[in-house]
Amino acid sequence: MKTLFVACRVTDLDRSLDFYTALGYVELGTVDVGDGSRLVILKFPGEPAASLELVHRPVGGHVDVGSGFDHLAIQVDALAATLERLTGAGLEPGPVQYPGGPHGPKTSWLTDPDGYRIELVEWPPGHPDGITAADFSRAVRRAE
């Protein structure tokens, strides 16, 4: 088994699509589910399949993110270039942070129009894509 995608309800579909396409996602497809509700499936250009679904249900009213969802993490190749591109597109990413110290990953945070938090992550040179069990063994070694 594997995770297919994450789905997020959105209040204003056009505003959310503007945000996520500025982030770099491209539209893979749209499903009209009736009552003015639509599902828009997105992916990054380098991904083989969908990774995010925007769920727009106008009859449900304004989206309240609540306290259960924490954030969506997105891996980027070059954080500085990504932040420059996002700022140029009118988005407001936060400052670069180094949560693992100066030799660990670089991160920056931004928030989508509905309040969903997004963490942008640039791995240090030589780090494989994604998070693996090796990352946790490194964390244990740092803590000792």
C-alpha positions, 0 to 999 in steps of 0.5 A, spaced: 500 500 500 502 507 499 499 514 500 495 516 494 495 524 495 492 528 501 486 532 500 484 539 503 478 543 503 478 550 500 473 556 501 475 559 494 477 554 489 480 560 484 484 563 490 487 556 492 489 554 485 492 561 484 496 559 490 498 552 489 500 553 482 504 559 484 507 554 489 509 549 483 503 544 482 500 543 476 492 541 475 492 533 473 484 533 472 478 536 475 471 532 477 465 536 478 461 532 483 454 536 483 451 542 487 457 546 485 462 542 488 469 540 485 475 536 486 481 538 483 487 534 483 494 536 482 501 534 482 508 537 481 511 536 474 516 531 476 511 527 480 509 521 476 502 521 479 497 526 483 499 528 490 494 533 492 487 534 492 483 541 493 476 539 495 471 545 494 464 544 497 461 551 497 455 549 500 459 547 506 461 554 507 468 557 510 473 552 511 475 552 518 482 548 518 481 547 526 487 544 530 488 537 528 491 538 521 498 540 522 502 541 516 504 539 509 511 538 507 514 539 500 521 537 498 525 543 494 531 542 490 534 549 492 530 553 497 533 560 496 531 560 489 524 557 491 523 563 496 525 568 491 520 565 486 514 564 491 516 572 493 515 574 486 509 570 485 506 574 491 506 569 496 509 570 503 514 565 505 517 565 512 525 566 513 530 560 512 530 556 518 535 550 520 532 545 525 537 540 524 543 545 525 547 548 520 549 541 517 541 539 517 535 541 512 533 548 511 526 550 511 521 555 510 514 556 512 508 559 508 500 559 509 495 557 504 489 562 503 485 557 508 490 557 513 494 550 511 501 551 513 506 548 508 513 547 510 518 547 504 524 543 506 531 543 502 535 537 504 543 537 505 547 535 499 548 527 499 541 526 503 536 522 499 529 524 497 524 523 502 525 521 510 528 514 511 529 510 517 536 513 517 534 520 518 531 517 525 538 514 527 542 520 525 537 524 530 538 519 535 546 520 534 545 528 535 541 527 541 546 523 545 
